[in-house]
Amino acid sequence: MTLLSVKDLHVSFRTEAGLVEAVRGVSFSLGRERLGIVGESGSGKTITGRSVLRLIRPPGRISAAEMTFDGIDLMGASEKQMRALRGQRIAMVMQDPKYSLNPVMKIGAQLTEGLRLRDRVGAAEARAKAIAALEAVHIRDPERVMEAYPHELSGGMGQRVMIAMMLIPNPDLLIADEPTSALDVTVQAEVLSILDNLVRSRGMGLIFISHDLRLVARFCDRVLVMFKGRVVEELEARHLMQARHPYTQGLLNCLPRIGGPRAPLPGLDRSADWARG
Amino acid sequence: MALIEIENLSVTYHVGGRSIRAVEDVSLSVAARESYGLVGESGSGKSTILRAICGLAPVSGGRIRIAGAPVKTPRGKAFSRHVQMVFQDPYGSLHPRHTIDRTLAEPLAIHGIGDTDARVVRALDDVGLPPAFRFRYPHQLSGGQRQRVAIARALMLEPEILLLDEPTSALDASVQAETLNLLNRLRAEHGLTFLMVSHDLAVIDHMCDRVLVMQHGRAVEELSRAALAGAQMTTDYARTLFEASADRMLEV
């Protein structure tokens, strides 16, 4: 069953230097599966993720032939309808907990704010739900974390708090924008396995945005590779090593490997036909 | 004789009445023309060691010797002729209101070295930037180009030792490859000695002959390149780091 369907998505920004087309005709569909979007900086992967929630500020403009989520037309929806979707049914985890949590609000208050205001849940019940959410992301002493401010948490803890926050309303679709890029490798592995378990056990759809092809390959079912606002290749994650497109191959080959040869790393040829236009 | 010798180095920061041991009792030695890696997670003290060598961290114990001579405090001009550092973030390490020309010419002016014009042009050429970049500002350059400028700046005084603090972690994968290739070429051409910090074992493995694994400010294990490739680590932590290394994810 298709949860999200995007056809011919364009996002452009009118700047002083002229029209910048960040996304140029991206199409994909997503069931209750894990889709990875990979690309280097400026490829349009983050803008694509944000477009689904219509979180593009002017002068940015979104247009699409079709963008539907669970039968709802996202392009035609009113701002009020979008607000009802955001967080409740489509949630987004941002890259850096340092900037995405409110620095002057305790974690407990941030976790329960939505429940209290939007769902009119009582204080005790909201607190119980928040603690359960923290336990679901493997935070050992949730009582202490509830009383902590964001600066008192490590990066890995902060990221887990953000994931917990997004999971409280039990969304159908989670968009994770580089959720582990700010973390150390061992913490990264832990956060990913938590995310993976939650997505599987709750049957959510996941869009996982990352610059790291290797990470996406291991974590997702399907991968979209983006370059200059276009999808250059779509493939099953387990067949990544058989990638056909020169850009995907280039991205894979330019990474050093433990025990690999000392020869200069192959660079990306940006002069080929596919890279133009 | 080793070019860089660090013996029982400890670094302690004093913050608001508390003291924090960032580095505890770490020893290492790097031979001339060797490339030595420091790997660990954030807070492991790897960058602090580089900062301590440059006199940018409060050393509370141990000795640092460069080419057999103990370093002086403050480090002084002679030190800068021998040792230079390249920082992680090329967005933060270049003066935003100085042209590339001024950034590259400044060390020459400080050290009273003439022939500025030719040296700046040669330095840009060395790191693969066109001469036209000379009169640009950092904001007109991409991240990879900025890091090339930062490397060119570090090489202006023709040092023997480059301290590299995560030189590619802020860059895209393809730009990282270009920058690593550049560093390897410069090391061969100029006979440089590298002390390089990274959180990425694969990058360290590609660049370094030996690597020291660090955790919580302490040295955990030193590995040769062959031992790393053969997964012959003896400590649990080094193994955990190895298993979690991103490049292994494709094998699974």
Contacts between the chains, C-beta under 8 A, distances in Angstrom:
chain1	res1	chain2	res2	distance
A	40	B	172	4.1
A	40	B	173	6.8
A	40	B	174	6.5
A	40	B	175	7.9
A	41	B	143	7.7
A	41	B	172	5.6
A	155	B	42	7.4
A	184	B	41	3.8
A	184	B	42	5.6
A	184	B	199	6.5
A	185	B	41	7.1
A	185	B	199	6.7
A	185	B	200	7.9
A	185	B	241	6.8
A	185	B	244	4.3
A	185	B	245	6.4
A	185	B	246	6.7
A	186	B	41	6.6
A	186	B	240	5.9
A	186	B	241	6.8
A	186	B	244	4.8
A	187	B	41	7.6
A	188	B	244	7.2
A	189	B	244	4.9
A	211	B	172	6.6
A	211	B	173	6.9
A	212	B	173	7.7
A	212	B	246	6.4
A	213	B	173	7.5
A	214	B	246	5.0
A	214	B	247	6.3
A	214	B	249	4.6
A	214	B	250	5.4
A	215	B	246	6.1
A	215	B	249	6.3
A	217	B	249	6.8
A	217	B	250	6.3
A	218	B	249	4.1
A	218	B	250	7.4
A	218	B	252	6.3
A	240	B	250	7.4
A	241	B	250	6.9
A	250	B	174	6.6
A	251	B	173	5.9
A	251	B	174	6.8
A	254	B	173	5.5
A	254	B	174	4.9
A	254	B	176	7.4
A	254	B	177	3.8
A	255	B	173	5.8
A	255	B	176	8.0
A	255	B	177	7.4
A	255	B	202	6.8
A	255	B	247	6.3
A	256	B	177	7.7
A	256	B	180	6.9
A	256	B	202	4.6
A	256	B	203	5.6
A	256	B	205	6.7
A	256	B	206	3.5
A	256	B	207	7.9
A	256	B	247	7.2
A	257	B	202	5.6
A	257	B	205	7.5
A	257	B	206	7.6
A	257	B	247	4.7
A	258	B	201	6.0
A	258	B	202	5.3
A	258	B	205	4.6
A	258	B	228	6.2
A	258	B	229	5.9
A	258	B	242	7.4
A	258	B	245	6.4
A	258	B	247	5.9
A	258	B	248	7.2
A	259	B	205	6.9
A	259	B	228	7.5
A	259	B	229	3.2
A	259	B	230	7.6
A	260	B	202	7.7
A	260	B	205	7.4
A	260	B	206	6.6
A	262	B	206	7.1
A	264	B	181	4.4
A	264	B	184	6.9
A	264	B	185	7.7
A	265	B	177	3.8
A	265	B	178	8.0
A	265	B	180	6.1
A	265	B	181	5.8
A	265	B	206	7.3
A	266	B	177	7.1
A	267	B	174	6.4
A	267	B	177	5.7
A	267	B	178	5.4
A	267	B	181	7.3
A	268	B	174	3.9
A	268	B	177	7.7
